[in-house]
Amino acid sequence: MNSPKRVIVTAATGMGILIAIGVVYWLWTPTPAQQYEVGWTSLQVAEFSQTSDVADRLAKWPGFESHSHLLRGGVLLRRGKLRESLDELRLALNHDQTRVRAQVLAGEALTKLKLSLNAAEVLREAVGSEPGNVEAHRWAGAALYDLGAMEPAVFHLERLAELVPTDPRPHRVMGLIYKDLENDQKAVRCYEASLARSVDQPDIESIRTELAEVQIRLNHHADALKTLASCTSSSRVLASRAECEYAQGNVAAASDLLNTALKQNSADEASLLLQGTIALNEGRPKVAIAAFEQVVKQSPADFTARFKLSQAYAQAGEEQQAARQLEVMNEIKEIRREVNQVYQQALGQPRDADARFRLGVLSEKLNRSDLARMWYQAALSIDANHAPAATALKNLRLGE
C-alpha cells in the first residue's frame, strides 16, 4: 500500500514529466511562420499533400489566412487549375509576407492563360518589390515575349541570366529574339553564351543549327562549320554544311553534301536554294528555275528565292518572268518595311491590340504562321474581345 508521501511524490514526478514534455513540445513545435515556410518548400519540390496539410492548419491561425490561400493557390497552379489558383492567390495579396510570392504565382498563371498584359503588370510590381526575384524575372520575360515586347523581355532575360549564372535558357531565348529581329551579331553572342553555360540541353541540336544559320548570314562560314560539327546529319544540317563548303570554294564537298541532303528530303528549302544557286552560277538556268520555283511554291514570301528566281529567268532570256519576280520581291520588301514600322508602334504602345493584330496579318503574308500566331495571341491578351484576332487565330489553327 502506498503511503500518502509516496503518492504525492509519484504524482509530483508524473506532473514533472508532463511539464517537461510540454516544454519540449513547445520548443520543437513549429510556429505558424515556420510551418508556412515548410509548406512553401514542399510546394517547390511538388510535395503537394504536405503543402495542403500546412495550408489547412494555417487557415485556423488568426493572421495566417493569406498564407493558407497562397499555398492553396500554389497547389492549384501546379495541378493545372489556373483560374482556380487565381481565386486563391488574390486573397494572398493583402499581406506583406505573401504579396510578392502571390504576384509571381499569379503572373505565371496569367501567362499560361495567355493573359499576358495582366501578367506583365502583376510581375512588374513583384520585380519592383524584389528586384532579385528569379521567378518574377523569368515569367515577366515570358509574358512580355508573348506580347511581342521584345526589348522589355530582353531586359528581364538579361537580369535572369545574371541572377542564375548556370542557367542557359535566358541566352537561348535572347538568341531566338535577336535572330527573328535579324540582329545577327547579338544573336551569335547569345547563342554562344547559352552553349558556354551548358551543352546538356534538350534542344541542343536546334540551338546549334540556329547559331549556324546566323553565322552563315554573317558570312562566318568557318565558324558555322565548327558549330555544325557535332550535329547529326539531318537534311537541314547537311544543307548548311554544303552552303559553307561552297562559300569557301569547296565545290566538290558542297555537291556531295547537297546531294545527300536532297536524298533525305527533296523538299528541303535550304538545299533547294543552294542547288539553284550553284546551277545559276554554272550557267544552267533551267535547273536553277526548277529549284527556285519549288521554294517559292512552298514559301511564297521567300525574299531571297524570289530574287534569285528573277536572275535565273533573266539568264534564260525570259525577261517578262524575271520582271514579274522582281515585282513580287518588291511587294515582299514593302511588307517587311511595314512590319518594322508597325513593330515600332507596338513597342511604344503596350496596350495597342490593333497594332499586334496587324503584325499578325503581315506575318501571315510573309509565310510566318509561327509569328502570326504569337501576334494574334498578343492582341487577345490585351483585348480578349478583339474579334478579328480571334477569327484569324482560329483560321490559322484550322489551316495547320
GUVO-791056 format. One record per residue (C-alpha): residue in one letter; x, z, y. Coordinates in steps of 0.05 Angstrom, whole numbers, plus 5000, padded with zeros to 4 digits. Each point is the difference from the previous one (the first is absolute). Example, Ala and Ser with C-alpha at 12.3 -4.5 7.8 and 13.67 -1.06 7.14 Angstrom:
residues 2
SITE   zalum   east     up   north
SITE       A   5246   5156    4910
SITE       S   5027   4987    5069
***
This chain:
residues 400
SITE   zalum   east     up   north
SITE       M   5000   5000    5000
SITE       N   5027   4980    5067
SITE       S   5011   5053    5052
SITE       P   4971   4991    5069
SITE       K   5071   4993    5027
SITE       R   5016   4946    4950
SITE       V   4936   4963    5016
SITE       I   5016   5004    5074
SITE       V   5071   4976    4988
SITE       T   4977   4943    4955
SITE       A   4947   4979    5050
SITE       A   5050   5003    5056
SITE       T   5049   4958    4959
SITE       G   4946   4948    4986
SITE       M   4981   4999    5073
SITE       G   5074   4989    5017
SITE       I   5003   4941    4953
SITE       L   4938   4970    5031
SITE       I   5028   5009    5069
SITE       A   5066   4969    4978
SITE       I   4964   4941    4970
SITE       G   4960   4992    5064
SITE       V   5064   5001    5042
SITE       V   5032   4947    4955
SITE       Y   4937   4958    5002
SITE       W   4998   5006    5076
SITE       L   5073   4980    5005
SITE       W   4995   4940    4954
SITE       T   4930   4973    5015
SITE       P   5008   4939    5045
SITE       T   4969   5005    5069
SITE       P   4948   4947    5018
SITE       A   5054   4963    5040
SITE       Q   5046   5000    4940
SITE       Q   4944   4977    4955
SITE       Y   4987   4943    5048
SITE       E   5073   4977    4995
SITE       V   4995   5004    4924
SITE       G   4938   4957    5003
SITE       W   5034   4950    5046
SITE       T   5060   4995    4954
SITE       S   4956   4990    4939
SITE       L   4965   4944    5037
SITE       Q   5066   4964    5011
SITE       V   5016   5002    4925
SITE       A   4929   4980    4980
SITE       E   4982   5067    4969
SITE       F   4929   4991    5026
SITE       S   4968   5054    4958
SITE       Q   5046   5052    5030
SITE       T   4988   4972    5069
SITE       S   4924   5005    4991
SITE       D   5006   5072    4974
SITE       V   5040   5020    5061
SITE       A   4949   4965    5045
SITE       D   4943   5039    4968
SITE       R   5036   5066    5011
SITE       L   5017   4984    5072
SITE       A   4928   4983    5015
SITE       K   4983   5073    4990
SITE       W   5053   5025    5050
SITE       P   4977   5005    5072
SITE       G   5044   4955    5044
SITE       F   5023   4956    4943
SITE       E   4940   4954    4994
SITE       S   5039   4943    5033
SITE       H   5056   5009    4949
SITE       S   4949   4994    4944
SITE       H   4970   4937    5030
SITE       L   5069   4969    5007
SITE       L   5017   5011    4927
SITE       R   4933   4974    4976
SITE       G   5007   4939    5044
SITE       G   5069   4987    4972
SITE       V   4975   5003    4928
SITE       L   4943   4952    5016
SITE       L   5049   4953    5034
SITE       R   5047   4999    4940
SITE       R   4942   4988    4954
SITE       G   4980   4938    5040
SITE       K   4938   5031    5033
SITE       L   5020   4978    5069
SITE       R   4937   5010    5041
SITE       E   4985   5067    4967
SITE       S   5071   5022    5016
SITE       L   4989   4985    5073
SITE       D   4939   5045    5002
SITE       E   5043   5058    4977
SITE       L   5061   4983    5042
SITE       R   4958   4998    5064
SITE       L   4986   5074    4988
SITE       A   5074   5015    4998
SITE       L   5016   4971    5069
SITE       N   4980   5063    5038
SITE       H   5057   5045    4976
SITE       D   5072   4998    5024
SITE       Q   5027   5011    4930
SITE       T   4961   4942    4969
SITE       R   4990   4950    5056
SITE       V   5061   4955    4991
SITE       R   4995   4999    4925
SITE       A   4927   4982    5006
SITE       Q   5016   4945    5050
SITE       V   5052   4970    4954
SITE       L   4955   5001    4939
SITE       A   4942   4972    5041
SITE       G   5046   4946    5026
SITE       E   5017   4981    4929
SITE       A   4927   4998    4979
SITE       L   4980   4959    5062
SITE       T   5057   4950    4987
SITE       K   4978   4991    4928
SITE       L   4929   4990    5025
SITE       K   5026   4945    5046
SITE       L   4978   5041    5061
SITE       S   5070   4989    5027
SITE       L   4985   5010    5074
SITE       N   4970   5069    4986
SITE       A   5059   5015    4955
SITE       A   5051   4980    5053
SITE       E   4967   5045    5051
SITE       V   4997   5061    4954
SITE       L   5072   4990    4978
SITE       R   5024   4992    5071
SITE       E   4976   5071    5013
SITE       A   5034   5025    4937
SITE       V   5067   4968    5020
SITE       G   4992   5029    5070
SITE       S   4993   5070    4970
SITE       E   5054   4990    4947
SITE       P   5049   4944    5017
SITE       G   5037   5012    4935
SITE       N   4940   4995    4954
SITE       V   5020   4948    4948
SITE       E   4931   4984    4974
SITE       A   4971   4994    5070
SITE       H   5051   4945    5016
SITE       R   4990   4967    4932
SITE       W   4925   4993    5008
SITE       A   5004   4984    5074
SITE       G   5045   4942    4983
SITE       A   4952   4976    4947
SITE       A   4939   5005    5046
SITE       L   5034   4964    5057
SITE       Y   5025   4946    4952
SITE       D   4929   4989    4977
SITE       L   4979   4993    5073
SITE       G   5053   4948    5011
SITE       A   5035   5045    5050
SITE       M   5068   4983    4972
SITE       E   5045   5029    5055
SITE       P   4967   5070    4998
SITE       A   5001   4997    4924
SITE       V   5075   4987    5002
SITE       F   5009   5061    5045
SITE       H   4970   5045    4946
SITE       L   5038   4965    4944
SITE       E   5066   5010    5036
SITE       R   4984   5073    5011
SITE       L   4981   5006    4926
SITE       A   5066   4968    4980
SITE       E   5037   5052    5042
SITE       L   4961   5058    4970
SITE       V   5009   4978    4928
SITE       P   5069   4967    4995
SITE       T   4992   4985    4926
SITE       D   4933   4964    5005
SITE       P   5009   4924    4996
SITE       R   4927   4983    5015
SITE       P   4998   5003    5076
SITE       H   5055   4949    5007
SITE       R   4968   4956    4948
SITE       V   4935   4998    5040
SITE       M   5037   4988    5065
SITE       G   5035   4942    4966
SITE       L   4933   4970    4983
SITE       I   4975   5010    5071
SITE       Y   5060   4967    5032
SITE       K   4999   4944    4949
SITE       D   4928   4983    5018
SITE       L   5017   5005    5074
SITE       E   5060   4953    4986
SITE       N   5048   5051    5029
SITE       D   5050   4982    4946
SITE       Q   5060   5040    5023
SITE       K   4961   5065    5000
SITE       A   4966   4981    4934
SITE       V   5068   4993    4966
SITE       R   5024   5067    5026
SITE       C   4937   5035    4975
SITE       Y   5002   4968    4931
SITE       E   5073   5017    4992
SITE       A   4988   5072    5022
SITE       S   4944   5006    4948
SITE       L   5046   4974    4945
SITE       A   5057   5045    5024
SITE       R   4955   5061    4991
SITE       S   4976   4981    4930
SITE       V   5003   4941    4952
SITE       D   4954   5038    4953
SITE       Q   4935   4976    5032
SITE       P   4940   4971    4963
SITE       D   4999   4938    5044
SITE       I   5076   4990    5003
SITE       E   4994   4927    4980
SITE       S   4952   4985    5057
SITE       I   5045   5036    5050
SITE       R   5060   4959    4980
SITE       T   4963   4933    5000
SITE       E   4969   5016    5069
SITE       L   5068   5019    5027
SITE       A   5030   4935    4972
SITE       E   4945   4959    5033
SITE       V   5016   5030    5068
SITE       Q   5075   4990    4988
SITE       I   4987   4927    4985
SITE       R   4960   4993    5064
SITE       L   5061   5027    5036
SITE       N   5045   4950    4963
SITE       H   5036   5059    4966
SITE       H   5001   4963    4934
SITE       A   5060   5036    4969
SITE       D   4967   5067    5015
SITE       A   4935   4975    4970
SITE       L   5035   4980    4935
SITE       K   5030   5070    4995
SITE       T   4931   5031    5011
SITE       L   4970   4956    4945
SITE       A   5056   5011    4950
SITE       S   4965   5058    4966
SITE       C   4930   4970    5001
SITE       T   4965   4970    4940
SITE       S   4997   4925    4995
SITE       S   4930   4988    5025
SITE       S   4982   4933    5031
SITE       R   5000   5033    5068
SITE       V   5070   5028    4991
SITE       L   5027   4936    4969
SITE       A   4973   4960    5059
SITE       S   5032   5047    5050
SITE       R   5067   4996    4963
SITE       A   4995   4925    4998
SITE       E   4987   4997    5075
SITE       C   5062   5043    5013
SITE       E   5043   4957    4955
SITE       Y   4975   4936    5033
SITE       A   5013   5028    5070
SITE       Q   5072   5015    4979
SITE       G   5011   4930    4974
SITE       N   4994   5016    4926
SITE       V   4952   4944    4984
SITE       A   5009   4999    4925
SITE       A   4989   5075    4993
SITE       A   4939   4996    5046
SITE       S   4970   4943    4959
SITE       D   5008   5038    4935
SITE       L   4967   5063    5028
SITE       L   4945   4959    5032
SITE       N   4983   4962    4936
SITE       T   4995   5066    4963
SITE       A   4955   5030    5054
SITE       L   4953   4940    4997
SITE       K   4997   5003    4924
SITE       Q   4978   5073    5007
SITE       N   4949   4985    5054
SITE       S   4988   4928    5023
SITE       A   4957   5026    5058
SITE       D   5051   5047    5030
SITE       E   5000   4983    5074
SITE       A   5072   5021    5014
SITE       S   5024   4955    4943
SITE       L   4958   4942    5024
SITE       L   5025   5007    5071
SITE       L   5071   4998    4976
SITE       Q   4986   4942    4953
SITE       G   4971   4961    5058
SITE       T   5056   5019    5047
SITE       I   5053   4975    4950
SITE       A   4963   4936    4989
SITE       L   4991   4989    5075
SITE       N   5075   5011    5012
SITE       E   5016   4951    4944
SITE       G   4955   4946    5027
SITE       R   4945   5005    4948
SITE       P   4939   5007    5044
SITE       K   4947   4988    4945
SITE       V   5026   5060    4960
SITE       A   5003   5041    5064
SITE       I   4929   4980    5020
SITE       A   4973   5020    4931
SITE       A   5033   5069    5004
SITE       F   4979   5015    5072
SITE       E   4929   4975    4988
SITE       Q   4993   5049    4943
SITE       V   5023   5057    5045
SITE       V   4952   4983    5057
SITE       K   4943   4993    4949
SITE       Q   5013   5071    4977
SITE       S   5017   5027    5069
SITE       P   4970   4956    5054
SITE       A   5029   5042    5057
SITE       D   5072   4997    4976
SITE       F   5036   4980    5064
SITE       T   5066   4981    4966
SITE       A   4967   4957    4947
SITE       R   4959   4962    5052
SITE       F   5062   4986    5041
SITE       K   5041   4976    4940
SITE       L   4941   4959    4975
SITE       S   4998   4964    5067
SITE       Q   5075   4985    4992
SITE       A   4989   4974    4930
SITE       Y   4944   4953    5022
SITE       A   5043   4976    5058
SITE       Q   5057   4986    4952
SITE       A   4951   4961    4956
SITE       G   4978   4959    5060
SITE       E   4930   5030    5000
SITE       E   4997   5015    5075
SITE       Q   4926   5014    5004
SITE       Q   5004   5053    4945
SITE       A   5062   5029    5033
SITE       A   4964   5006    5066
SITE       R   4940   5033    4967
SITE       Q   5044   5053    4968
SITE       L   5033   5015    5067
SITE       E   4931   5007    5031
SITE       V   4980   5051    4947
SITE       M   5066   5035    5008
SITE       N   4988   5008    5075
SITE       E   4930   5028    4986
SITE       I   5033   5052    4955
SITE       K   5050   5014    5055
SITE       E   4943   5013    5049
SITE       I   4966   5048    4951
SITE       R   5065   5038    4993
SITE       R   5006   5004    5076
SITE       E   4930   5028    5005
SITE       V   5016   5051    4945
SITE       N   5058   5026    5042
SITE       Q   4956   5003    5062
SITE       V   4942   5037    4967
SITE       Y   5048   5046    4963
SITE       Q   5029   5023    5067
SITE       Q   4929   5012    5024
SITE       A   4983   5041    4938
SITE       L   5063   5042    5009
SITE       G   4979   5019    5070
SITE       Q   4928   5015    4980
SITE       P   4997   5042    4937
SITE       R   4923   5001    5003
SITE       D   4991   4925    5006
SITE       A   4964   4980    4936
SITE       D   4987   4929    5025
SITE       A   5075   4986    5008
SITE       R   5013   5022    4929
SITE       F   4943   4958    4974
SITE       R   5029   4940    5037
SITE       L   5067   5014    4968
SITE       G   4966   4999    4932
SITE       V   4969   4932    5015
SITE       L   5067   4972    5023
SITE       S   5035   5029    4938
SITE       E   4951   4964    4955
SITE       K   5015   4935    5037
SITE       L   5073   5013    4985
SITE       N   4984   5010    4926
SITE       R   5018   5074    5003
SITE       S   4941   5033    4965
SITE       D   5040   5064    4993
SITE       L   5008   5007    5075
SITE       A   4928   4977    5012
SITE       R   4975   5056    4955
SITE       M   5042   5051    5037
SITE       W   4974   4978    5068
SITE       Y   4927   4998    4979
SITE       Q   5007   5070    4971
SITE       A   5034   5022    5064
SITE       A   4941   4974    5041
SITE       L   4951   5037    4955
SITE       S   5042   5064    5006
SITE       I   4988   4997    5075
SITE       D   4928   4976    4997
SITE       A   4965   5010    4933
SITE       N   4942   4957    5025
SITE       H   5043   4940    5017
SITE       A   4957   4949    4963
SITE       P   5046   4939    5006
SITE       A   5059   5039    4971
SITE       A   4957   5028    4943
SITE       T   4974   4930    4983
SITE       A   5070   4969    5004
SITE       L   5029   5055    4955
SITE       K   4943   4990    4950
SITE       N   5011   4925    4998
SITE       L   5074   5010    4992
SITE       R   4990   5045    4940
SITE       L   4950   4951    4969
SITE       G   5051   4944    5006
SITE       E   5055   5039    4963
***
